[in-house]
Amino acid sequence: MANLSRDQYRDIRFNPNQALWATDNLPFRAMFFHPGYLYPEPVTLNEFTSSHQQQIRLAEAYFNYGPLTQKHGELPPDGGFAGFRLHAPINTPGVFDELIALQGASYWRALGKTQRYGISSRGIAVDTGIDGVTEEFPSFREFWLRKPEAADTSVRFYALLDGPSYAGAYAFTVHTVNETLVDVRAVIFTRRAVQRLGIAPMSSMFWFGENSRRRFDDVHPEVHDSDGLAIRMGTGERLWRPISNDSGKIESSFFSMEKCEGFGLLQRDRRFGAYEDADANYQLRPSLWVEPTSEWGAGRVILIEIPTSHELSENTVAMWEPSRLPQPGDRIEFSYRQHWTMDPDPSQAGGRVVATRTGLHDAKNDERSIMVEFSGADLNQASDIPLTADVKAVGAGAEKIKIQEISVQGLPEERWRVTFLVKPATDGAKLADIGPIELRCCLKRAENFLTETWVHHVIP
């Protein structure tokens, strides 16, 4: 099984007639992933009720083997599986669609109504994005699936996490009413010191979008599973950071706060015309929004953007890093709720960013034009007080640029566009010599801020 090719592995399919709970007329069913190929480590699966527990044994009857795997030999009954997926009638009554899948290390993906698989989540991230340090991927070694009741609208399961630096127990509850919610509670124990621990990490794909300067020879206008990072801070401020893939190197951004009320990688552009891809259907990829349901304390949201030249890699990572790094022997407990959603505004920003566009002037390569488009009901209310834009540069190098020609313009489809120029503060200087600058922009009426804050790491 370890020597299976990609095509051979895809030639093995689960037999839906053998799904766990399929003959019990229950609202959920479980199907299993065959071991082998990229998944050689056995995962133990158990089923339990209030009165009993039993291990689910690997058996040939669970799978249909295609012509590439007809001569597969004996299956060891203690060989384990590569993971499992749960099914439920989330789109059509009586039709059991995929709801959540757990396969590989501690990764999982979930789906809501009309959605297509995109962004991924995992248990914890260990040493992700640390220069010169190999990232660690702890694994879910064993699962316990609770048999549902006939009237249940949620399903529960538990997992054992195991890795060189951390071990722990996870409890999952997946809800299917209105939208797909996943409640996660974890207790983990530190075995050895690491340089970074990421809580509620998520991974997505961003190749290029409307804000990209690097263009690829591709027929589609945009290709991405997520187009930005949204954050809701304990102070009430909402941030939106567009994802980019322009610098050609790994970029890390940090957003420190005393309290986090939520963060996530969102797919806000839901227009088919933004992607023109009837197969990938990027407009149907879910956003993933995380809300703490326990006290996380102080820390920071980290965004890591990794260069890519294709759409096959998950090159964008977001996570929460606590301000205090656990030490060997420490016990850490945390919980959160995931929203696998199509909602463009799960952070409840009200006025939100819907597009970012940027470009250099042909005749003036020391000036960069930037357009930020906002949408929101408060922006469209009739008022004698005009909308104004608050635009500024912050952090290192802010004094090296000047921002000019700020304007606010109403657009069709109830959008509002802020346009401004960024140029060197010193005459004769070049933007290319200044380096990355962090810009912030929002819309307000008098002193009332009506939108989230657009935060962009602009590379001149």
C-alpha positions in Angstrom: 0.0 0.0 0.0 2.9 2.4 0.7 4.0 2.0 -3.0 0.6 2.9 -4.5 0.8 5.5 -7.3 -1.5 8.5 -7.4 -3.6 6.9 -10.1 -3.8 3.6 -8.3 -4.9 5.3 -5.0 -7.6 7.2 -6.9 -8.7 3.8 -8.3 -9.8 2.7 -4.8 -13.2 4.0 -3.9 -15.3 3.5 -0.8 -18.5 1.4 -1.3 -21.4 3.7 -0.2 -23.5 0.7 0.6 -21.0 -0.1 3.4 -21.2 3.3 5.1 -21.4 3.2 8.8 -25.0 3.8 10.0 -26.3 3.5 6.4 -28.8 0.8 7.3 -30.0 2.5 10.5 -31.9 5.4 8.9 -29.9 8.0 10.8 -29.1 11.6 9.8 -25.3 11.0 9.4 -23.1 8.4 7.8 -19.4 7.6 8.0 -17.1 6.5 5.2 -13.4 5.6 5.4 -10.3 6.4 3.5 -8.1 3.5 2.3 -4.5 3.6 3.7 -1.5 3.9 1.3 0.0 6.3 -1.1 0.6 9.6 0.8 -1.1 8.2 3.9 1.0 5.2 5.1 0.5 5.8 8.8 -2.5 3.7 10.2 -5.3 5.6 11.8 -7.5 3.6 14.3 -11.2 4.2 14.0 -13.7 3.3 16.8 -17.5 3.6 17.0 -19.2 4.1 20.4 -22.6 4.6 21.9 -23.7 5.2 25.5 -23.4 1.5 26.2 -20.6 0.1 24.1 -17.4 0.7 22.0 -15.9 -1.2 19.1 -13.0 -0.9 16.8 -13.7 -0.6 13.1 -11.5 -3.1 11.3 -10.0 -2.6 7.9 -11.8 -4.9 5.4 -11.9 -5.3 1.7 -15.7 -5.2 1.7 -15.6 -1.4 2.4 -13.9 -0.6 -0.9 -14.4 -1.0 -4.7 -11.0 -1.7 -6.4 -10.6 -0.6 -10.0 -8.6 -2.2 -12.7 -5.3 -0.6 -11.5 -5.6 -2.2 -8.1 -7.4 -5.5 -8.8 -4.4 -7.6 -7.6 -4.0 -5.9 -4.2 -3.3 -8.9 -2.0 -4.5 -9.5 1.6 -5.5 -6.6 3.7 -4.2 -6.7 7.3 -7.2 -6.4 9.6 -5.2 -4.3 12.1 -3.8 -2.1 9.3 -6.0 0.9 10.2 -7.4 3.5 7.8 -6.1 6.9 6.4 -9.0 8.8 7.9 -12.7 9.2 7.5 -15.5 11.5 6.2 -19.0 12.2 7.4 -22.0 12.6 5.1 -25.3 14.3 5.7 -28.3 15.6 3.6 -27.1 19.2 3.6 -28.3 20.1 0.1 -31.2 17.7 -0.8 -33.3 15.6 1.6 -32.3 12.0 1.4 -29.1 12.6 -0.5 -26.0 12.2 1.7 -23.4 14.8 0.7 -19.9 15.1 2.1 -19.9 17.2 5.3 -16.4 16.9 6.8 -13.3 14.9 5.9 -10.3 14.2 8.1 -7.3 12.7 6.2 -3.6 13.3 6.6 -1.7 14.6 9.8 -4.3 16.6 11.7 -6.0 18.2 8.7 -9.8 18.5 8.1 -12.1 20.2 5.6 -15.8 20.8 5.9 -18.6 21.9 3.6 -21.9 23.8 3.9 -24.8 24.0 1.5 -23.8 24.4 -2.2 -20.1 24.6 -1.3 -17.1 23.0 -2.9 -14.0 21.9 -1.0 -11.3 24.6 -0.7 -9.7 25.8 2.5 -8.3 23.4 5.1 -8.0 23.4 8.9 -5.8 21.4 11.3 -5.3 20.7 14.9 -2.2 22.8 15.7 0.7 24.3 13.7 4.2 23.8 15.1 7.1 25.9 14.0 5.3 27.1 10.9 7.1 29.9 9.1 10.2 29.9 11.3 13.4 30.5 9.3 15.8 27.5 9.4 13.4 25.3 11.4 11.6 22.3 9.9 7.9 22.5 10.4 6.3 19.7 12.5 3.1 18.0 11.6 1.5 16.1 14.5 -1.2 13.5 13.5 -4.5 12.3 14.7 -3.7 8.7 15.5 -7.1 7.5 16.7 -10.7 8.6 16.4 -13.9 7.7 18.3 -17.2 8.3 16.3 -20.4 8.6 18.4 -23.3 6.9 16.8 -26.0 9.6 16.2 -29.6 9.5 17.3 -32.5 9.7 14.7 -33.4 13.3 15.6 -29.8 14.7 15.9 -28.8 17.8 13.9 -25.2 17.5 15.0 -22.6 14.7 15.2 -19.7 14.2 17.6 -16.4 12.6 17.5 -13.1 12.6 19.4 -9.5 12.4 18.4 -6.1 11.6 19.8 -3.3 14.0 18.6 0.3 12.7 18.7 3.6 14.3 17.6 7.2 14.8 18.7 6.5 18.1 20.6 2.8 17.9 21.5 0.1 15.3 22.4 -3.5 16.0 23.1 -7.2 15.1 23.0 -9.8 16.8 20.8 -13.6 16.9 20.9 -15.5 17.8 17.7 -19.2 18.7 17.3 -20.4 19.3 13.7 -23.7 21.2 13.4 -25.7 21.2 10.1 -28.6 23.6 10.7 -28.5 26.7 8.4 -24.7 26.6 8.0 -22.0 24.1 8.9 -20.4 24.9 12.3 -17.6 22.9 13.9 -17.1 23.3 17.6 -13.5 22.3 18.7 -12.3 21.7 22.2 -8.7 20.7 22.8 -6.4 19.8 25.7 -2.8 19.4 24.6 0.4 18.7 26.6 3.9 20.0 25.7 6.6 17.4 25.4 9.4 19.7 24.3 10.1 23.3 23.5 9.3 24.8 20.1 9.6 28.3 18.6 6.0 28.7 17.5 2.6 27.2 18.4 -0.3 28.1 16.2 -3.8 27.7 17.5 -6.8 27.1 15.1 -4.5 27.2 12.0 -6.0 27.2 8.5 -4.4 26.8 5.1 -5.7 28.1 1.8 -4.6 28.8 -1.8 -4.0 32.1 -3.5 -2.4 32.2 -6.9 -3.4 35.6 -8.2 -6.3 38.0 -7.9 -7.5 41.5 -8.9 -4.9 43.0 -6.6 -2.0 41.0 -8.0 0.9 42.6 -9.8 2.4 39.2 -10.8 0.4 37.9 -13.7 0.5 34.3 -15.0 -0.3 32.9 -18.5 -3.7 31.6 -17.4 -7.1 31.9 -19.0 -8.9 32.8 -15.8 -9.0 36.4 -14.4 -8.5 35.2 -10.8 -7.5 31.9 -9.1 -7.8 31.6 -5.3 -9.7 29.8 -2.5 -9.5 32.9 -0.3 -8.9 36.5 -1.1 -8.2 38.0 2.3 -7.7 37.8 6.1 -10.4 39.2 8.3 -9.9 40.0 12.0 -12.2 41.2 14.8 -10.2 42.5 17.7 -11.3 42.8 21.3 -11.3 46.6 21.0 -14.0 46.4 18.4 -11.8 47.3 15.4 -12.2 45.1 12.3 -9.3 44.6 9.9 -9.2 43.3 6.3 -5.8 42.3 4.9 -6.0 41.3 1.1 -3.8 38.3 0.3 -1.1 38.8 -2.3 1.6 36.7 -4.0 3.8 39.4 -5.5 7.2 39.6 -3.7 8.6 36.2 -4.8 9.5 35.3 -1.2 7.7 34.1 2.0 6.0 37.1 3.7 4.8 37.0 7.3 2.4 39.6 8.8 1.6 39.9 12.5 -1.5 41.5 14.1 -1.0 41.8 17.9 -3.9 42.3 20.3 -4.9 41.8 23.9 -8.0 39.9 22.9 -9.2 38.2 19.7 -12.9 37.9 19.0 -12.4 36.2 15.7 -10.3 35.7 12.5 -10.5 33.9 9.3 -9.5 33.5 5.6 -12.5 34.6 3.5 -13.6 34.2 -0.1 -15.5 37.4 -0.5 -15.8 37.6 -4.3 -18.7 35.3 -5.1 -19.2 36.3 -8.8 -18.7 33.5 -11.3 -17.2 36.2 -13.7 -14.4 36.8 -11.3 -13.0 33.4 -12.0 -14.7 32.1 -15.2 -14.0 28.5 -14.1 -17.0 26.1 -14.4 -14.9 23.2 -13.1 -13.1 24.6 -10.1 -16.0 26.9 -9.1 -13.9 29.1 -6.9 -17.0 31.3 -6.2 -18.4 28.3 -4.2 -15.3 27.7 -2.0 -16.2 28.3 1.7 -14.8 31.0 3.9 -13.5 29.8 7.3 -14.2 32.1 10.3 -13.0 31.1 13.8 -14.5 32.5 17.0 -12.8 31.7 20.4 -15.3 30.0 22.9 -12.7 30.1 25.7 -10.3 32.7 27.0 -7.3 32.8 24.7 -5.6 35.8 26.3 -3.2 38.1 24.6 -1.4 37.1 21.4 -1.4 37.8 17.7 -2.9 36.6 14.4 -0.2 35.5 11.9 -0.6 35.5 8.2 2.0 33.7 6.1 2.0 34.1 2.3 4.2 31.7 0.3 5.0 32.2 -3.4 3.5 29.8 -5.9 3.4 29.4 -9.6 0.3 27.2 -9.8 -3.1 26.5 -8.1 -2.2 23.1 -6.5 -0.5 24.2 -3.3 -2.0 25.6 -0.1 0.3 28.6 0.1 -1.5 30.8 2.6 -1.6 30.2 6.3 -3.4 32.0 9.2 -3.3 31.1 12.9 -3.4 32.5 16.4 -0.2 32.5 18.4 -0.5 33.0 22.2 1.9 35.6 23.7 3.3 33.0 26.1 4.9 30.0 24.4 4.1 26.8 26.4 7.0 25.1 28.1 7.7 21.3 28.4 5.2 19.8 30.8 2.6 22.5 30.3 -1.1 21.7 29.8 -3.0 23.9 27.4 -6.8 23.9 27.0 -8.7 26.0 24.4 -11.9 25.9 22.4 -13.3 27.7 19.4 -16.2 27.5 16.8 -15.6 27.3 13.1 -18.0 28.8 10.6 -17.7 27.2 7.1 -19.7 29.9 5.4 -20.5 31.9 2.3 -21.2 35.0 4.4 -19.0 37.8 3.1 -19.0 39.5 6.5 -18.7 37.0 9.4 -16.7 39.5 11.3 -19.8 41.8 11.4 -17.8 44.8 10.1 -20.8 46.4 8.5 -18.9 48.3 5.9 -16.4 45.9 4.3 -13.7 45.8 1.6 -14.8 44.2 -1.6 -11.9 44.9 -3.9 -8.3 46.1 -4.0 -6.6 47.3 -7.1 -3.1 48.7 -7.6 -0.8 49.8 -10.5 2.0 52.0 -11.5 1.6 55.0 -13.9 3.2 54.3 -17.3 4.8 57.7 -17.4 5.5 58.1 -13.7 7.0 54.9 -12.3 7.6 56.6 -9.0 3.9 56.8 -8.3 1.6 53.9 -7.4 -2.2 54.2 -7.8 -4.3 52.3 -5.3 -8.1 51.7 -5.3 -10.0 50.2 -2.4 -13.7 49.5 -2.8 -16.1 49.2 0.1 -19.7 48.0 0.4 -22.2 48.2 3.3 -25.7 49.5 4.1 -24.4 52.4 6.3 -22.5 53.8 3.4 -25.6 54.2 1.3 -27.8 56.0 3.8 -28.8 59.6 2.8 -26.8 62.2 4.7 -25.7 65.8 4.4 -22.3 64.8 5.7 -20.1 63.3 3.0 -18.1 60.2 3.2 -14.4 60.8 3.7 -11.4 58.4 3.6 -8.9 58.0 6.4 -5.7 56.9 4.6 -2.3 56.6 6.3 1.0 54.8 6.3 2.1 53.2 9.6 5.2 51.4 10.9 8.7 51.3 9.6 9.3 53.5 6.5 6.1 55.4 6.8 7.9 58.7 6.7 9.5 57.8 3.4 6.3 58.1 1.4 3.5 60.6 1.0 -0.1 59.9 0.1 -1.8 62.3 -2.3 -5.0 62.9 -4.3 -7.3 61.0 -1.9 -10.8 60.8 -3.4 -14.1 59.0 -2.6 -16.4 58.0 -5.5 -19.8 56.2 -5.6 -20.0 53.3 -8.0 -22.7 51.0 -9.4 -23.8 48.0 -7.3 -23.7 50.2 -4.1 -19.9 50.3 -3.9 -17.7 53.2 -2.8 -14.2 53.5 -4.2 -11.3 55.2 -2.4 -8.5 56.2 -4.8 -5.1 57.6 -3.8 -1.5 57.9 -4.9 1.6 56.7 -3.1 4.9 58.4 -4.0 8.3 59.0 -2.3 8.5 61.8 0.2 11.8 62.9 -1.2 12.0 64.3 -4.7 14.0 62.1 -7.0 13.7 59.0 -4.9 12.3 55.7 -6.3 9.5 53.7 -4.8 11.5 50.5 -5.5 14.2 51.7 -3.2 11.9 52.3 -0.2 10.7 48.7 0.5 7.4 47.4 1.7 5.1 49.9 3.4 2.0 49.2 5.5 -1.0 51.3 4.5 -4.4 51.6 6.2 -7.6 52.9 4.9 -11.3 53.2 6.0 -14.4 55.2 5.3 -16.0 57.5 7.9 -18.7 60.2 8.1 -17.5 63.0 10.3 -15.9 61.1 13.2 -18.0 58.0 12.8 -16.0 55.1 11.3 -18.4 53.1 9.0 -16.1 50.3 7.7 -13.5 47.9 8.7 -9.9 49.0 8.2 -8.1 47.9 5.0 -4.5 46.9 5.9 -2.2 46.2 3.0 1.5 45.4 2.9 2.2 47.4 -0.3 5.4 46.4 -2.1 6.4 49.4 -4.3 
